[in-house]
């Protein structure tokens, strides 16, 4: 089944960006921190470098804001924060996701038995 | 090669894969990645080449990053871009990046002692998808283009057939530059045909006398048409074309038909 490899990609598409939004929901994080955390998630299987274009798109979409800040030690860091638009998008996703997940669980048979 | 050079080469390789990305996004991405590498290096005092390669490995294959950048920018990964990327990668590895560097990396990485492996085994792609230590994992936003990985030179091209490689042809059939005689004969015949066609065309042109009156209507105000030549008559004395000017349809694509001096309408004829 050649489509098996595409399954993970398809599942991640459209959801990873909300994982990013959730990471900065309560506190600003710098890019390397976000990227490293997502890269450590085995099931996401995202190489760190591919997260940066996603961060860029979210910033251009107005869901994230960023600013460069001097680091106490080392090079400057780019900090990301959640905008109000991004917060609303995250809340909307959460509501949709629960309904979506329950439906899929029920249809596929992966829900609580 | 110093660590700085290694980083610069990696970034340059990525940049060459992003020719169609808007310049602002390209600079932003390169700056982010440069800052990422700098931050990682800063967190690891005494980092050696192996450690730096580990950082680059976690970042991923430049082609996967480029594909992600294009997809996130809404540009997708076209076949032409994929081809261009493959060509650029090959050219880069043949010119800018010395093979010694890659062989050096291969020597460092290929033994793959467990302490150098930054990822649990479960993270590693299947063996068939591990062409290089820096291939990284699949791009989350789309399919990763199959291409020469970062870290190892591309696989050598398949050997050309002897008859095209410049080597002597098959025994008993030596040809020009190793080509068979049949091909040489075909090329010669084609050349002969072209020469004949050119000769015929030249002959036809020579048989068309410039003094011969034009037969039939000439629907242009050609200054080289029979009659007084413009060079002799001057612009204001251009002769009236024997063809009714009303029949000349101005063609925007033909500047002569829209040129008032070429068509010579009423005012020109009254002077």
Interface residues (C-beta under 8 A of the other chain):
Chain A: X5 X6 X8 X9 X12 X13 X16 X30 X31 X32 X35 X39 X42 X44 X45 X46 X47 X48 X49 X50 X52 X53 X54 X55 X56 X57 X71 X73 X74 X75 X76 X77 X78
Chain B: X25 X28 X29 X32 X33 X35 X36 X38 X39 X40 X42 X43 X58 X59 X60 X61 X62 X64 X65 X68 X69 X71 X72 X73 X120 X122 X123 X136 X137 X138 X139 X140 X141 X142 X143
